[in-house]
Amino acid sequence: MSAPPFLSDNSHYEQACDQAVAMCGGNLRSTIKALIMVNEYLETELEELQAAVSAGRVPGKRSNSNAA
């Protein structure tokens, strides 16, 4: 039984990690802080999207009420 493809090839994650560290000037603490901040932002976005879907609103879809 082999590992799923996303686990067997880490090169994408290694490159992403290297890029994140480089963007933070090589400072690992800053890199971790930035990743935590981005994760919190994405969690908030996901919660808002889930709330909109639960309320019957589909974000990004325009209503046809203004159609000619």
C-alpha positions in Angstrom: 0.0 0.0 0.0 1.6 3.3 -1.1 1.2 6.7 0.4 -1.3 9.2 -1.2 0.4 11.4 -3.9 0.3 14.5 -1.7 2.3 12.8 0.9 4.8 11.1 -1.3 6.1 14.2 -3.0 7.0 17.0 -0.6 8.8 19.1 -3.2 5.9 21.5 -3.5 5.8 22.0 0.3 9.5 22.4 0.5 9.5 25.1 -2.1 6.5 26.9 -0.5 8.3 26.8 2.9 11.6 28.1 1.4 9.6 30.9 -0.3 7.7 31.9 2.9 11.0 32.0 4.9 12.7 34.1 2.1 9.7 36.5 2.1 10.3 37.1 5.8 14.0 37.8 5.4 15.0 34.4 6.7 13.5 35.1 10.1 11.7 31.9 11.1 9.7 33.5 13.9 8.4 36.1 11.5 7.5 33.4 9.0 5.5 31.4 11.7 3.8 34.6 12.8 2.8 35.5 9.2 1.5 32.0 8.6 -0.6 32.1 11.8 -2.0 35.5 10.7 -2.9 34.2 7.2 -4.5 31.1 8.7 -6.7 33.2 11.1 -7.7 35.4 8.2 -8.7 32.4 6.1 -10.6 30.8 9.0 -12.6 34.1 9.3 -13.3 34.1 5.6 -14.5 30.5 5.7 -16.8 31.2 8.7 -18.3 34.1 6.8 -18.8 32.0 3.7 -20.4 29.2 5.7 -22.7 31.7 7.3 -23.7 33.1 3.9 -24.4 29.7 2.5 -26.4 28.7 5.6 -28.5 31.9 5.2 -29.2 30.9 1.6 -26.9 33.5 0.0 -24.4 32.4 -2.6 -21.4 34.8 -2.5 -20.2 35.9 -5.9 -23.6 35.3 -7.6 -25.5 38.3 -8.7 -29.3 38.4 -8.6 -31.2 38.7 -11.8 -33.5 41.4 -10.3 -31.6 44.2 -12.2 -31.7 42.3 -15.5 -33.3 44.2 -18.4 
